[in-house]
Amino acid sequence: MRRAKWFSAVVAGAVLVLGFLAHQALVGRAPAEGESAESAGGEEVETEARVATDVVQRGALPLTMQALGRVVSPRQARASIVALSPGVVTEIPLRAGEEVTSGTVLLKFDARACEAGLAKARAALASAEKELDYAEKSGLDQQQAELNLAAAQARVAADQTRREADQLAQLYAKSLTSEKASREAAQKAATSEQEAASAEKKASLFSKSGRALDLAKLRSSVEQARAEARVAEIESEAATVRSPMPGRVTRLNVTAGQSVEKGVLLAEIEPSGGAAATFDLPPDGAAKIRLGMSFTLTGNGGSRTYSGRIVSVGAGVEPETGLVRIEGVLNSKESKPYLGEVLSGAIITGTSPEGLIVPVSALSTTDDGPALHVVDGEGKAHVTVVEVLARNSTQAVVKAGKLEEGQKIVVDGNYNLPDGSKVVEEGKAEGKAEAQEEGKQGDNEAAADKEQL
């Protein structure tokens, strides 16, 4: 019995010794190939996130408005030409039933009022730009800032000398300092108070004198003047009404010498070609649509794409839907979709401000706004808040500043990626090149449409 107990104790001791030796071997062993020394020693290892990256480039994007487009026959998509501003019709060089091409003059208005309005708007713009230029070059806002800073610094100094004078006055009352020291401190405090009051008065007078111009208001005035000048230019150009596409004039609704109001129907044109499209938009969206804008229709997941131009914008909402009917014609040289098809449409309404183009998938949402994960030279991704200037379904334009052209960003794998994470690049996001080509194609469609139509 005693021998059995002794044997059990020996076995238990041997197990403990072998366990200790195995632990020591594991802690002290050399790292295997592809394994860090820290992981071999059992210490915490910095994790690496596998991501896709790309380099940001400068550019602009075509701005699009998404809408479903229904394919119809040209007879169902007659272009309704309406007056963009009130005026008097002075000339109608053709008759109903005549064939026209894109750009053919349909009628003319008395342009004198429009030209006068344009000249006035341009003069107002020039005046606003001149005033802003003077304010920026004179540095008046900088002068105000310097005066404000000087006043603030003088006030801090005056408060400090006043506290020192009060402390010395208390010490003098307890016979712990001389009368001379207390008197000099009081005089210094009084002088500092006068200097602070003088600096504050200068800053206040400069602000109230009108010399310190509010640059924000001036810049706003310039933008407003530019917008008004652009409207005046559009109205002046509208004094000569042209056909937006080839077709046949089916109706002339005015006569020479007639005075018409804004929105009045002037003429109708039946477009030539094999197919047209209609879109129904909310009033606020329809207000951004202009004749001649390019559009695309896409079907079967992008395998079929058709392009065309807007030829008509409804003058008001449809009673049945509360929407505005937009009509366009498809390019005559392209294959035609089936009549009655409803396809995904995109109307190109303009071009975004220039900035840095990034995929929408690269943007993350933070408490401070949209952000990107910017990869530094050490392979760490840092969360960088950016200002988004514009976006479409696949790409966005962000303002340069915190982000610069040529920097590398995470375009896939950024979801919940902590700031400062070490990342391993696995390549570029698939489809980005295609998205950029699609944007370029949309940006050039207006010129292509003009040639084809």
Secondary structure, 3 states (H helix, E strand, C coil): CHHHHHHHHHHHHHHHHHHHHHHHHHHHCCCCCCCCHHHHCCCCCCCEEEEEEEECEEECCEEEEEEEEEEECHHHCCEEEECCCCEEEEECCCCCCCEECCCCEEEEECCHHHHHHHHHHHHHHHHHHHHHHHHHHHCHHHHHHHHHHHHHHHHHHHHHHHHHHHHHHHHHHCCCCCHHHHHHHHHHHHHHHHHHHHHHHHHHHHHHCCCCCCHHHHHHHHHHHHHHHHHHHHHHHCCEEECCCCEEEEEECCCCCCEECCCCEEEEEEECCCCEEEEEECHHHHCCCCCCCEEEEEEHHHCEEEEEEEEEECCCCCCCCCCEEEEEEECCCCCCCCCCCEEEEEEEEEECCCEEEEEHHHCEEECCEEEEEEECCCCEEEEEECCEEEECCCEEEECCCCCCCCCEEEEECCCCCCCCEEEEECCCCCCHHHHHHHHHHHHHHHHHHHHHC
